[in-house]
Amino acid sequence: VIRLSAATQELPRSIVCNVHGVNPKFLDIGWKVQEQQQQGCQTFTKGAYYIGKMVWSKGYKELLQLLSKNQEQLAGFQLDLYGSGEDSEEVKHAAKKLRLTVNVYPGRDHADPQFLG
């Protein structure tokens, strides 16, 4: 079994093989955003978001701890987490327990028009 990330589940006889490179559609998006910026358009108005498999090993615990520790400085800060994974419900519960302004959504593609401004 070839795993694309060490954060995925360990399986017998599996190896981690990170695939490097950039999908051309992301480059196209970058060129589009650059063109919009050059025309004076605001291209990012959504606060902050994170897209990734929702498993604790991807750093969600550390992210929530940092947000919790710095809530005063981050007043009004909005964070959307997009990810599907075996820890999704636990991440959502932990954010709620810490009273963080975090929205948790199912996973989406990085090139989803929702993220393009």
N, C-alpha and C positions, 0 to 999 in steps of 0.2 A: 504494500500500500504506500503510495506517495502522498505525503501530507504537505500542504503548501505553507503551513505555519506550525511552529512548535507549541502554539497555544491550543491546538486542536487535541482531541482525545488520543491518548497513546493506544496503539493497536499492535498486536503481534506482527513481527517482521515488517514494521513500517519504517520509513525514512522521511526526513524533512528535506524538501527540495524547494527552496524559495524561487519563485519565478520573477525575474527582474525584467523591467521594461515598462513602457507606458502604452496603454491602449490609445490608438489614434483618436478616438472620440474625445478623450480628455484633452488632447492637444488642441483639437478643434474648439472645444469649449473655452480653453485658455485664450485662443486667438479672438474669439467672439467677445469675451470679457474685456480683453485689452482694447479692442476696437470701441466698445461702449465707454470705457474709461477715457479714451482719447477724445470722445465726443462730449465729455463732461457729464456723462450719466453716472449715477451712483449704482454700483454693481453688486453690492452686498448689503442687504438691509435686514437680515434675519437673526441678528444676535450671533450666537455660536451654536454649532452642532458638531456631533461626533458620529461617524458611521463606522460600524465594525461589528464583528461577531460578538454577541453579548455573553461573554464568559469572564469570570473574575480575573483570569490570567491575562486578559488584555489591558488591565490597569484600571478597571472601574472602581475598585476599592480605593485606590490612591486618589483617583479623580474626585470621588465623593468626599473623602477625608479633606482634601484641599479646599473644596467648595465649602464644606462645613466650617473649617477653620477660618476661612476668610469671608464669611457671610456679610459682615459689616461693610467691608470694602467693596463688596460685589452687590450692594443694594440695587435692585432693579435689573440685575443681570439675568438673562434668560438662556437656558441651555436645553437643547433638544438632543436626545440620544436616539439613534436609529440602529437597531440591531436585533437579530434573532439568534437565540442560542439558549443553551440549557439553563443559564443563570438569569434570564430576562426578568422573571417574576421576582427573584431575590434582589436584583438591582433596583427594580421599581420600588419594592418594599423598603429597601435601605434608604433610598432617596427620600421617601415619604417620612420615614422614621426620623431622619435628620432634619426634616422640615426644609428641604431644599427646593428651590424653584427649578425643577428639572422635569421635563416631559419625556416619557419613554414611549417610543413608537416601534413598530415592526421594522425589520431591515428594508432598506431601499438601495438602489443602485447609485453609485457616486455621480453618475451622469444624469440622474433624474432631473427633469426641468424644474422641479420644486426648489432645487438648490442653486439655480443659475441666476437668480435675481431678476 
